[in-house]
């Protein structure tokens, strides 16, 4: 059942690939936000760092679950 969601093709590429790329981008942006804030290059609330981290962790968990459940 989950295979049809996991491997749903969007422009010829499965949905799980797009989800993985989005998770990777979110993790990089989260780390970059913390680094730039520490160096004083941007003025952003630490709350944004936590929000992005929570979203990235949730989507990463979803990505992993979809990948595992595709074979069960």
trRosetta pair geometry for C-beta under 8 A, 3 or more apart (Angstrom, degrees):
i j d omega theta_ij theta_ji phi_ij phi_ji
1 4 6.8 -55 -175 21 37 104
1 5 8.0 17 140 1 64 104
2 5 5.5 -57 -159 43 54 107
2 6 5.5 50 146 -22 82 111
2 66 6.3 -162 174 -143 119 65
2 69 4.2 32 49 120 168 109
2 70 5.4 -113 104 -84 102 52
2 72 7.8 28 32 59 126 80
3 6 5.6 -57 -133 43 32 109
3 7 5.6 -7 179 17 70 114
3 70 4.9 98 -92 -152 69 81
4 7 7.0 -61 -120 56 18 84
4 8 6.4 50 160 -68 55 88
5 8 5.8 -24 -150 -22 28 116
5 15 6.7 -70 162 58 56 151
5 66 6.8 -106 106 -139 105 115
6 14 6.7 8 142 178 62 121
6 15 6.4 -150 -170 63 24 104
6 16 4.9 16 -169 -46 78 122
6 66 4.6 161 -100 169 100 101
6 67 6.8 141 -145 -84 133 38
6 69 7.4 176 -51 78 135 85
6 70 4.3 -75 48 -85 166 121
7 14 4.5 -53 -136 -127 55 120
7 15 7.0 -162 -116 24 5 87
7 16 7.0 -25 -76 2 49 111
7 70 6.9 101 -27 -140 99 133
8 14 6.8 102 55 -151 39 64
8 15 4.5 29 58 -25 91 123
9 12 5.8 6 -172 -111 115 18
9 13 6.8 122 -149 51 70 23
9 14 6.2 -48 -92 -88 57 47
9 15 7.7 -106 -70 -33 14 74
10 13 6.1 -41 68 65 71 76
10 14 7.8 62 20 -177 78 11
10 15 6.1 85 -6 -84 113 69
10 18 6.2 -7 57 -29 135 147
13 17 5.1 -89 166 66 105 141
13 18 6.6 115 111 -45 114 92
14 17 5.1 104 69 -3 79 101
14 18 7.8 -149 104 1 48 85
15 18 5.7 -58 -158 37 41 110
15 19 6.2 40 149 -20 72 107
15 66 8.0 -84 100 163 106 154
16 19 5.4 -51 -145 38 36 115
16 20 6.3 41 154 -21 66 104
16 63 6.5 118 -155 -149 81 78
16 66 5.6 -165 -102 112 108 125
16 67 6.0 118 -157 -77 142 82
16 70 7.7 -50 -54 -47 152 146
17 20 5.7 -53 -149 36 31 112
17 21 6.5 30 153 -17 64 105
18 21 5.7 -54 -148 37 32 111
18 22 6.3 34 153 -20 65 106
19 22 5.7 -53 -148 36 31 113
19 23 6.4 33 153 -20 64 105
19 59 6.5 -156 -170 179 91 100
19 62 6.9 -107 -173 104 138 103
19 63 4.8 179 128 -98 116 98
19 66 7.2 56 67 47 163 149
20 23 5.7 -52 -146 34 32 112
20 24 6.4 33 154 -18 64 105
20 63 5.5 123 -79 -154 68 140
21 24 5.7 -53 -149 36 32 113
21 25 6.4 32 153 -18 65 106
22 25 5.8 -55 -148 37 31 111
22 26 6.3 31 154 -19 65 106
22 59 6.3 -84 107 161 110 151
23 26 5.7 -55 -148 36 31 112
23 27 6.5 30 154 -18 65 105
23 56 5.9 112 -153 -156 68 76
23 59 4.9 -162 -89 110 93 108
23 60 4.7 120 -152 -79 136 76
23 63 5.5 -69 -30 -21 150 152
24 27 5.9 -54 -149 36 31 110
24 28 6.4 28 155 -16 64 107
25 28 5.8 -57 -148 39 31 110
25 29 6.2 29 155 -17 67 108
26 29 5.8 -55 -142 39 30 110
26 30 6.2 34 156 -22 64 107
26 52 6.0 -171 -170 -177 89 90
26 55 6.1 -121 -159 101 145 100
26 56 3.8 -176 120 -92 121 101
26 59 6.7 95 25 51 157 137
27 30 5.7 -53 -146 35 29 114
27 31 6.4 26 157 -14 64 106
27 56 5.1 136 -66 -168 67 147
27 60 7.7 62 -56 -65 117 131
28 31 5.9 -57 -148 40 30 107
28 32 6.0 29 154 -19 65 111
29 32 5.5 -55 -141 41 30 112
29 33 6.2 39 156 -27 64 103
29 52 6.1 -116 102 -168 102 146
30 33 5.8 -50 -149 29 27 114
30 34 6.9 23 154 -13 60 104
30 49 6.2 103 -158 -154 79 67
30 52 4.3 -175 -90 115 94 119
30 53 5.1 116 -151 -72 146 71
30 56 5.8 -87 -24 -9 143 150
31 34 5.9 -57 -154 37 34 108
31 35 6.3 31 152 -18 67 110
32 35 5.6 -56 -143 40 33 112
32 36 6.0 27 161 -14 68 109
33 36 6.2 -58 -141 41 25 104
33 37 6.2 25 158 -19 61 111
33 42 7.5 -76 -145 71 63 144
33 44 6.1 -73 -163 80 103 153
33 48 6.4 -124 -176 111 150 107
33 49 5.2 -171 108 -94 124 85
33 52 6.6 115 15 34 152 155
34 37 5.8 -58 -146 38 27 111
34 38 6.3 28 157 -21 63 108
34 49 5.3 84 -71 -130 87 136
35 38 5.9 -56 -149 34 28 110
35 39 6.5 15 157 -8 63 109
36 39 5.9 -60 -145 44 33 105
36 41 4.5 -81 -165 64 86 112
36 42 4.6 38 133 11 118 111
36 44 7.9 54 92 17 107 121
37 40 7.6 39 -180 -74 32 27
37 41 7.7 -88 -68 48 22 72
37 42 5.9 -58 -79 69 62 90
37 43 7.9 99 -123 -115 82 22
37 44 5.7 -92 -86 53 115 93
37 46 7.4 142 158 -85 164 68
37 49 7.3 -81 6 -56 152 129
44 48 5.1 -68 168 44 112 142
44 49 7.4 117 116 -40 116 86
45 48 5.2 111 69 -7 79 93
45 49 7.9 -140 108 2 56 82
46 49 5.3 -46 -163 30 52 118
46 50 6.6 49 143 -16 73 101
47 50 5.7 -56 -151 39 36 109
47 51 6.2 40 151 -23 68 106
48 51 5.5 -51 -143 36 34 114
48 52 6.3 31 159 -16 66 105
49 52 6.1 -57 -149 38 26 107
49 53 6.3 26 153 -19 62 110
50 53 5.6 -55 -145 38 32 113
50 54 6.3 32 157 -19 66 105
51 54 5.9 -55 -149 35 28 109
51 55 6.4 25 155 -15 64 107
52 55 5.8 -56 -146 39 32 110
52 56 6.1 31 155 -19 66 109
53 56 5.7 -56 -144 39 29 110
53 57 6.2 29 157 -18 65 107
54 57 5.8 -54 -144 38 29 110
54 58 6.3 29 157 -18 64 107
55 58 5.8 -56 -148 37 29 111
55 59 6.3 20 158 -10 65 109
56 59 6.0 -59 -142 43 28 104
56 60 6.0 32 156 -22 64 111
57 60 5.6 -54 -142 38 28 114
57 61 6.3 32 156 -20 63 104
58 61 5.8 -54 -151 34 29 111
58 62 6.4 28 151 -17 63 107
59 62 5.4 -50 -145 39 36 115
59 63 6.2 44 151 -25 66 103
60 63 5.4 -49 -146 33 32 116
60 64 6.5 30 154 -16 63 104
61 64 5.8 -56 -150 38 31 110
61 65 6.2 28 154 -17 66 108
62 65 5.8 -54 -142 39 30 109
62 66 6.2 29 159 -17 65 107
63 66 6.1 -56 -146 38 25 108
63 67 6.4 25 154 -19 60 110
64 67 5.6 -58 -148 37 30 113
64 68 6.3 23 157 -13 66 108
65 68 5.9 -59 -145 41 30 106
65 69 5.8 19 162 -11 68 114
66 69 6.1 -58 -132 44 26 103
66 70 6.4 43 160 -40 60 100
67 70 6.1 -46 -157 10 26 117
68 71 6.7 -74 -174 35 39 99
68 72 7.1 14 146 -7 73 115
69 72 5.5 -67 -144 42 50 106
